[in-house]
Amino acid sequence: MKYDVIGDIHGCWDEYYELTMKLGYIWKNEMPVHDEDRKLVFVGDLTDRGPCSIKVMEHVYQLFKADQALYVPGNHCNKLYRYFLGRNVKITHGLETTVAELNELPPSEFNQVKNHFMELYESSPLYLVLDHGQLVIAHAGIREDYIGKTGKKVETFVLYGDITGKTNPDGTPVRRDWASHYSGNACIIYGHTPVLEPREVNGTINIDTGCVFGNRLTALRHPEKQTVSVPSTMPFVEEKFRSFL
């Protein structure tokens, strides 16, 4: 099996559609289909900040149910899941845009979207180990010694990265550059931290090229290790592309 791993979409439907076309997918019955043996993989953060969060999450759910895609959750997915559970989450940092879309739905549609997303979230692993252990996909990355393990520490790392406990001026957590210390054999594909160009370090590749912040949406083709990108239609927000350190 060959994979096309797509970075953080954040509700940017038009860019996602364009990217699948550039990757060689043909849309049939509202589903992207490839004439090779390829499968789409989503690295999390389907929603928030972009204009079409519900459309993206419903689409990924349909692909997942048809066994045409794989998905791992991101921190924004986790927050939306907790919102649907009725937990006391702050409707900030992008969630407010998704909640605004949800509030426009009639109750029956709201419940359907909620149930679909909760099923997708609950049915998917924290991270994926594919290609006989040669490919690992985790939203914010994963330490070598965490691969094959679960638990709270692993979950926090996979969703948020190697956080320090400190926060940036915009309220987001300060993260260490875990990839600079990675020395494993598996190729790790991740997103979470926006970069202007796909960042390859020690066999890890960050493909979150900040589509929702006006840069690009990127996919990584495996096993070819080829990146494919399309430009964003969103306004460019320079400060979102800060250093890891």
Sequence and secondary structure as in RCSB ss.txt:
>XXXX:A:sequence
MKYDVIGDIHGCWDEYYELTMKLGYIWKNEMPVHDEDRKLVFVGDLTDRGPCSIKVMEHVYQLFKADQALYVPGN
HCNKLYRYFLGRNVKITHGLETTVAELNELPPSEFNQVKNHFMELYESSPLYLVLDHGQLVIAHAGIREDYIGKT
GKKVETFVLYGDITGKTNPDGTPVRRDWASHYSGNACIIYGHTPVLEPREVNGTINIDTGCVFGNRLTALRHPEK
QTVSVPSTMPFVEEKFRSFL
>XXXX:A:secstr
 EEEEE   TT HHHHHHHHHHTT EEETTEEE SSSEEEEE S  SSSSS HHHHHHHHHHHHHTTSEEE   H
HHHHHHHHHTT      TTHHHHHHHHHTS HHHHHHHHHHHHHHHHHS SSEEETTTTEEE TT   GGGTT  
SHHHHHHHHH EEEEEE TTS EEEE GGGG   SSEEEE SS  SS EEETTEEE    GGGTSEEEEEEETTT
EEEEEE  S   GGGS    
